[in-house]
């Protein structure tokens, strides 16, 4: 069928990826760029963000940088204004940026709780609220929220992260229902244990690394490139009848038995 030739193409599409300058976000940005999208990489560290954009542009990919703090309403307003003025459209929003601050519950501070919820849960809501009208004006689009195994399983020592990711999974469903009449699909991706800066302490501990590896069916940790396929699927017309779903990319962690 001829249309299948372009089913996964993102040519002519504009995407925003928060936290797109390293780790999973950089892998997601690379996937979208490779499929033909123009990608705005959003980060708080301008040097790291510019370095990622320079790297992608050297490969003749259409990447742009934008510095803002999505935990601050002023940052979200600035990003929204930029999307309107500099690109005039938005087809894909990936709410990837997140933080994690581990501590026992009895030692967990209000500051750690508030900041984690602000970045990992409130910001995706606020960005969707601010940017979905532009997406609707362009005929619809796709919003992809990045959750975690913590959206499904309980892990001790990180209560705010678990609450935020579980909340984001449910928020995905609520937004999918509300935005469907506007042509906007909302889905989430739940990565398993991926080798990134965020998980470096676990990776560098041989005993913990082995224990976490054994949790998977595929016998390995993931890498950011493992999210490429599902990202392109959810961002493209290939998933035009998929919304409100959570897809885990976890090497079989959640499905594994004894």
C-alpha positions in Angstrom: 0.0 0.0 0.0 1.6 3.3 -1.1 0.6 5.2 2.0 2.8 3.0 4.1 5.9 4.6 2.7 5.1 7.7 4.7 3.4 6.2 7.7 6.2 6.9 10.1 7.4 10.1 8.5 7.5 13.3 10.6 8.6 15.5 7.7 7.2 19.0 8.1 6.3 18.4 11.8 7.5 20.6 14.7 8.3 18.9 18.0 9.2 20.2 21.5 11.2 17.8 23.8 11.7 19.0 27.4 14.9 17.8 28.9 16.0 16.8 25.4 19.7 17.6 25.8 20.9 14.4 27.5 19.9 10.9 28.5 16.5 9.6 27.4 15.5 13.1 26.2 18.5 13.2 23.8 17.6 9.8 22.5 14.0 10.9 21.9 15.2 14.1 20.2 17.5 12.1 17.9 14.7 9.7 16.9 12.3 12.6 16.1 15.0 14.4 14.1 15.8 11.2 12.2 12.2 10.8 11.2 12.2 14.3 9.7 10.9 16.5 12.4 12.1 20.0 13.4 12.9 19.6 17.1 13.1 22.3 19.8 15.3 20.9 22.6 14.4 22.5 25.9 16.7 22.5 28.8 17.8 24.5 31.8 21.5 24.1 31.1 22.1 26.3 28.0 25.6 25.0 27.3 24.5 21.4 27.3 21.5 22.2 25.2 23.5 24.2 22.6 26.0 21.3 22.5 23.3 18.8 21.7 21.8 21.1 19.0 25.3 21.7 17.4 25.8 17.9 17.3 22.5 17.3 15.6 22.9 20.2 13.2 26.3 18.8 12.2 24.4 15.8 10.9 22.1 18.2 8.9 19.2 17.6 11.3 16.9 20.5 12.1 17.4 21.0 15.8 16.9 24.2 17.8 17.6 25.1 21.5 15.5 26.9 24.0 16.5 27.5 27.6 13.9 27.8 30.3 12.9 26.3 33.7 9.6 24.4 33.2 9.2 24.4 37.0 8.5 28.2 36.7 5.4 29.5 35.1 7.4 32.3 33.4 9.5 29.6 31.7 6.4 27.9 30.3 5.1 31.3 29.1 8.4 32.0 27.4 8.4 28.6 25.7 4.8 29.1 24.5 5.6 32.5 23.0 8.7 31.1 21.3 6.7 28.3 19.7 4.2 30.7 18.3 6.6 33.3 17.1 9.5 31.2 15.9 7.7 28.2 14.4 4.1 29.0 14.2 3.0 25.5 14.7 3.4 22.5 17.1 2.7 18.9 16.2 4.5 16.9 18.9 5.1 17.6 22.6 7.3 15.2 24.6 7.1 15.8 28.3 10.3 14.1 29.2 12.1 16.4 31.7 12.1 15.0 35.2 14.0 14.9 38.5 14.4 12.4 41.2 15.4 13.0 44.8 15.7 9.8 46.9 15.5 9.6 50.7 13.6 7.6 53.3 10.1 8.8 53.9 10.9 10.0 57.4 13.7 12.2 56.1 12.0 13.3 52.9 11.7 17.1 52.9 8.8 19.3 51.8 11.2 21.0 49.4 12.2 17.8 47.6 8.5 16.7 47.4 7.3 20.0 46.1 10.1 20.4 43.4 9.7 16.8 42.2 5.9 17.1 41.8 6.4 20.5 40.1 8.8 19.3 37.5 7.6 15.7 37.0 3.8 16.2 37.2 2.7 19.9 37.2 5.0 20.9 34.3 3.5 18.4 31.8 0.0 19.6 32.8 1.0 23.2 32.5 2.8 22.7 29.1 -0.2 20.8 27.8 -2.6 23.6 28.9 -0.4 26.3 27.3 0.6 24.5 24.1 -2.4 22.4 23.1 -4.3 25.4 21.6 -1.4 25.9 19.1 -1.5 22.1 18.4 -5.2 22.3 17.8 -4.9 25.2 15.5 -2.5 23.1 13.3 -5.1 20.3 13.0 -4.1 18.2 16.0 -1.0 16.3 17.1 0.5 14.0 19.6 1.5 14.5 23.2 3.9 11.9 24.7 4.5 11.8 28.5 7.5 9.9 29.9 6.7 8.0 33.0 8.5 5.2 34.7 8.2 1.7 36.2 7.4 3.7 39.3 4.0 4.5 37.7 3.2 0.8 38.1 5.4 -0.6 40.9 6.2 0.5 44.3 9.9 1.4 45.0 11.0 2.4 48.5 13.0 5.6 49.2 11.6 7.9 46.5 8.0 8.8 47.4 7.6 12.0 45.4 8.9 10.4 42.2 6.5 7.5 42.5 3.6 9.8 43.2 4.5 12.1 40.2 4.9 9.3 37.7 1.8 7.5 38.8 -0.1 10.8 38.6 1.4 11.4 35.1 0.2 8.1 33.9 -3.4 8.9 35.1 -3.2 12.4 33.8 -2.3 11.0 30.4 -5.7 9.2 30.3 -7.6 12.2 31.4 -6.0 14.5 28.9 -6.5 11.9 26.1 -10.2 12.0 26.8 -10.4 15.7 26.9 -8.2 16.5 23.9 -9.4 13.8 21.5 -12.2 16.0 20.0 -9.4 18.5 19.2 -7.5 16.0 17.2 -4.8 15.6 19.9 -3.7 12.2 21.0 -2.0 11.7 24.4 0.0 8.7 25.3 2.8 7.8 27.7 6.0 5.8 27.5 7.2 4.0 30.6 11.0 3.2 30.4 12.5 0.5 32.4 16.0 0.7 33.8 18.0 2.7 31.3 21.7 3.5 31.4 21.7 7.3 31.8 23.2 9.9 34.2 20.2 9.5 36.4 20.9 5.8 37.0 24.7 6.0 37.1 25.0 5.1 40.8 23.0 1.9 40.3 24.9 1.0 37.1 28.3 1.6 38.8 27.4 -0.7 41.7 28.1 -4.3 40.3 25.8 -6.0 42.7 22.9 -3.7 42.1 23.5 -3.6 38.3 23.3 -7.4 38.2 20.2 -7.5 40.4 18.4 -5.1 38.2 19.5 -6.9 35.0 18.0 -10.1 36.3 14.7 -8.4 36.7 14.4 -8.2 32.9 13.5 -10.9 30.4 16.0 -9.6 27.9 18.9 -9.7 30.3 20.2 -6.2 29.9 19.6 -2.5 30.8 18.0 -0.3 28.2 19.8 2.6 26.4 18.2 5.9 25.2 18.1 4.6 21.6 15.7 1.8 22.7 13.0 4.5 22.9 13.4 5.5 19.3 10.8 3.1 17.7 8.0 3.7 20.2 8.6 7.5 20.1 8.3 7.6 16.3 5.3 5.3 16.4 3.4 7.5 18.9 4.4 10.8 17.2 3.5 9.7 13.7 0.3 8.8 11.8 1.2 5.2 12.4 -0.6 5.5 15.8 -3.5 7.6 14.6 -5.9 5.2 16.4 -3.9 5.0 19.7 -4.6 7.4 22.6 -4.7 7.2 26.3 -2.2 4.4 26.4 0.9 3.6 28.5 3.5 1.6 26.6 6.4 0.2 28.7 9.8 -0.2 27.2 11.3 -2.2 30.0 13.0 -5.3 28.5 10.1 -7.4 29.9 10.5 -6.2 33.5 6.8 -5.9 34.4 5.8 -9.1 32.5 8.5 -11.3 34.1 7.4 -14.1 36.4 9.6 -16.1 38.8 
